């Protein structure tokens, strides 16, 4: 039996420089190019979209990213898809992502109905009536914030407990699960927020139905995009990233014609056209450093992360729910973290056992200056706070 080609962590890290647009020579001109290279940008935290794009653009501005998101016929779409999470993706990929995660959308609705039944005693009939009234109010207004919809519909003013009985219990309006379920089904969409680009006070508007794509076709297409952007990957990586079952994951990988390779984690997969040693330039990329935000798609792109993240640093960089905070990358590895101090300056801390060389330290300084220029006085606090980020921000 022919032995599988072995791909080392060194080769995997080298791929990130160009494929994830992280080395300066590979930076993009427009935010839609960034989203296309990574399939989508995590958008649960609105600031992540802007910071992930800015880290990979040659001359980033908040205005350019805003235009790509919200202008007439924007090239980017914000949808709820993989793992029932918000992503910003190129508009042409939105139907594929939606169709490939349709089951998640149905689960979203079912969970919302059940949660409001158990916490507030709502019946399915009441949920359906409130949802219908919400869509009617959005249509009448043309667009509205959650607060404006609650002003129109008394039922939307109710609150329910999140994580009841826990030390971190909070209260949330019922607008959140109802609007979330409608967004997951593609019936409404988020538009420009009421505030700056860091604001989560989005306006909502009715959405045109996305073109239908058969689920098996969509899953195969999404798997192919993921393999092209993140490969080599294991089946566990793809299963985790998409939220699919193992059966659906295996079928999708098979449909791409992917070829097996040997990784430290076990069997991995690459597209046939990608299963060759890296060529000139990509095999030995120039040294690079990147400051990536919390929930960045590169940081969150794989289930198995030992090849780019020392497991000893997980506790400092992740919150209790598995969300990663802002990180400093050097040549394909996470070497530290950064955070913005209340006075606006960028603090950073290196986690490596050995100090980086003078050239890498210089690149870190350059990237801190570049991020400071992009922020232009804007203060960003991640939605999901991690232990090290909290310390650096204090």
N, C-alpha and C positions, 0 to 999 in steps of 0.2 A: 504493500500500500504506500502511495506517495505521501511523504510527510507534508504537513501544512506549512505554508510560508509563515515564519515567525516575524511579528512586528513588535519591536521593542518600545518601551516607554519613551525613549529618546526620539524615535521616529514619530510617534504619536504627538509628542510635544512640538516637533518641528512643523507638523501640518497646521498647527493653530496659527502660526505667524501670518500665512496668506489666506487660508480658508475662512478664518474668523476675523480677517482684516485688522489684525492687532499690531503688526509691524508697520512702521511709518510708510514704507514703500508700497504697502498694499491698502492704505486707507482709501475710503470711498469719497465720492463727490457729493452724494445725496443720501438722505436717510433711507429711502426705499431700497437702495443698494445694500445697505447694512441689514435691513430686515430680510431681504432676499437671501443674503449669504447665510443667515442663521435661521431661516424659515419664519421666525417670529421673535419679537422682543417681549419679554415678560412685562405685563402692563397692570398687574394688581396694584403696584405702587406707581402712580403716574410719573414720578420723577425718573424711575428706572428707564423708561422709554427714551427720554431725552439724554440721560447720562450714558446709556449703552450706545446710542447712536453717536453721540459726541466723541466717545472714546475711539471710534473707528472712522471718523470723518477727517479729511485733511484740513478743512477750515469750517468747523462746526459753529452754527449759531442756533439759538433757541427759536428764532423766527423761521428759519428754514425747516426745522423739524415740525413746528406748529403748522406751517403751510402744507406740508406733506400729509398731515393728519386731518386738517379741518377745512381747507379751502374747497371750493367747488370742484367736484369730481376728484377728490384726493387720491393719490396713488397708494395710500396705506389705509387699512381697515382695522378697526379694533373689535375683536370678537372673543367670546368665551368658547374655548375649545379644549385642548389637551388638559386632562386632569381637572376639568371644570374650572380652568384658570383663564384670566384675561390675557390675551396676546395682541400685539400689533403686528400685522402681517401684510405683505404685498396684496393688493386687492385681488389680483388674479388667483391667488392661492386660497383666498377665504372660502370659496365653495368646497374645495378639497378638505380643508381642515374641519369645516363644519360637518360635512358628510361623514368623515372618518371618525368623528366623535359624537355622532347623533345619540348613541346610547347614553353618553354622559349627560346630554341635554335632558333626556327623559328622566334620568335619575335626579337631576337638579330639581325638576318640577315635583317629582314624587317626594323628595326629601323636604321641599318647602311646604307642601301640603301637610305632610305628616308632622313636621316640626311645629307648625302653627296649630295643629290639632292638639298636640300633647301639651304645648306651653300655654295656649290661649283658649283652647276649646273650640277653635274654628272647625266648621264642617267643610267638606269638599265643596258643597254648594255655595257656602259663603266665600270661600277662596275664589271660586270661578266668577262670582258676581263682582268681587272687588277687582279681580284681574280685568274683567270686561270694562268696568268703570275707569280703570287706570288707562287702558288703551283708548277709551273714548276721550278722556281728558287730554291725553297726549295729542290725539288727532285734532282736537278743538284748539289747543294752544299752538300746535306746530312743533313744540319742544318745551321742556320744563325740567327744573331740578326736582329731586326727590322731595324737597321741602315744599315746593310749589304744588306738587301733586297731592301732598298730604293736606295742604290748605284747601284743596278742592274736594277731597274724599276723606270724610271723618275716619273711616276704618283704617286708613293708612297712618293715622296718628298713634296707633297702639304700639306699645313696646313689649318685647319679650326678652327673657334671660338667655344669654349665651354662656355656655359652660356653667350652668346653675350648680350652686353648692361648692364651686371651686374657689380658691383664693383669688383667682384672676377673673371671676364672674363679671360680666358686663351686661349692659342693656342695649338693645338695638331695635330700631323701628322696623315694622313689618314691610316697609318699602324695600329693604335690602333683599330679602329672599324673593319677593314678587318680581321686582325689576331684574334680579339676577336670573330667574328662571326664564323670563321673557327674552332677555338678552341671549341666553344660551340657546334658545330656539330660533334666534335670528329675527325675532319679530320687532325688536326695538334696538336702537344703537346709541352709543354714547357720542355726544358732540362736544364742542369746545367747552371746557370747564368755566365756571363762574369764578374767576381769579387767575392767578399766574399759572405757569406750566407745572408747578408743584402741587396744584390744588386737586383734591379728589371730589370737589363739589361739581360733578359733571352734569351737564344738561342731557336729557334723553329725548329721542325723537323716534317716530315710527320708522321702520326699516323696510326697504324693498326685499322681498324674498330672494334668497340666494339661489342661483341655478342648481338644479338637482344633479347630483353625481351618485351613481350606485355605490353603496358602502364598500364592497370588496375592491372596486376600482380606486376609490378614494384612499383606502387604507394602503394599498400597494403603492400609490403615488406618494403618499406621505412618508411611507417607509423608505422609498427611493430618495426623496429629498433629505431625509434624516441621515441616511447612509452617506450621501454625497457631502453633507455639511459636517457631520460628526464622526464618520467612520474612520477607523474600524470601531465597531460597537458590538456588545454582546446582546443576546436576546433579552437578557434582564435589563439592559440599558434602555432598549426600545420599549419594552413593556412598561417600565417605570415612567419614561418620558411621555408616552402617549396616554397611559392609564388603561390600556387594553388588557384583555385576558391573555394568558400565555398561548392559548390556541390561536386567537386572532393574530398575535404577534408572529408566531411561527408561519402562519399562512401568508402574512404580508411579506416577510423576509423571503419566503420561497418564491413569491410572485415577482420579486425584483430580480431574480436570477443571481442573487448575491453569492459570493464565493467565501468559503470558510478560511480563516487564518488563525494562527495561534497567538494568543495574548497571555499576559501574566495571569489574568483572571479566568482563563479558559478559552473556549472557542469564541472567536469574534467573526464579524462579517464585513466584507467590502464589496462594492459594486465591481463587476468584472473589469470595467474600463479603468478602475482605480487600483487594481490589485497588482501594482508594479512598484518597485523601489522609487522613492522620490527622485525627481529629476534635478537638474542644475538649478540652484537658487532656492528651491523648496527644501532640499535635503539639508543644507547648512544655511539657514536664514540669518540675516543680520541680527545682532543682539537687539532686544526690544524690551520695553517695559510698558505696562498698561495699568491704569487705575480704573477698575471696573466697579459698578455700583452693586448694591444688594440685589439679589435675584437676577443678576446678569445671565443671559442664556449660555454663555461659555461656562461660567461657574456652576450652573445648574443643569448642564447638558447630558450628564451621564449618571447612572446609578453607582457604578464602580469608579472611585475617584483617586485611588492611591497613586496612580501614575502622574497626577498633577497636584495632589494635596497630601501632605503628611498627616496621617490619621491622628497624630498627637495634637494637631492644631484645630481639630473639628470643634471641640467644645468652645473655644474662644471665638470661632468664626460663624457658628450657626446658632439660631435660636432653638427653643425646645420643640418646635414643629418642623425643623429641618430646613428653614429658610436661611440662606447664606447672606452675610452682610457685605459691605464694601471691602474689596480685596485689592492687593497689589500683586501683579503678575510680572515675572521676569523669565523670558525665554521658555514659556510654556508651563511654568510652575507658579503656584501661589506662594509668595514669600513673605507676605505681610498684610496689613490692613490699614485703612485710612478712614478718617471721619472729619466732618467740618465742625470746628469750634464755634460757639455762639458769636464770636467776633468776626467770623467769616473765614479765618485762615484754615488751611488743611493740615491737620495733625496726622502723623503716620507712625506705624510701629512695625518693625521687621521681626518675623518669627523664626527665621533660619538660625541654625546653630552657629554657622560661620558667617561673618560679615561679608556682604557683597563687595565686589571689587570697586575701584574708583569709577570705572566707566559706568557700571550699573547704578551706583549712587548718583552719578551725574544725570543719568536717564530718569531716575526717580524724581529728581529736582525739576527736570524739564517737564515731566508729565504733571507734577503738582502745579507748576506755573501755567501750563496749558489748561488744566481744569479750572484754576482760579480765574483765568481770562474768560472761559466759557460761562462760568457762574455769574460773573459780572455783578457781584454783590448779592445774588440770590442765596437765601439760606435754605438748605435741604436737610430734612430729618427723615431717615428711612421709616417706612411704615412698620417694618419688622426690626426691632432693635436687638442687637447681639451683644454679648458681654464685652468684647473688645471695642466694638463701635461706641458703646455707651461710655466706656472709660476714656477713649480718645476724644469724644465730643464734650466731655465735662471740663 
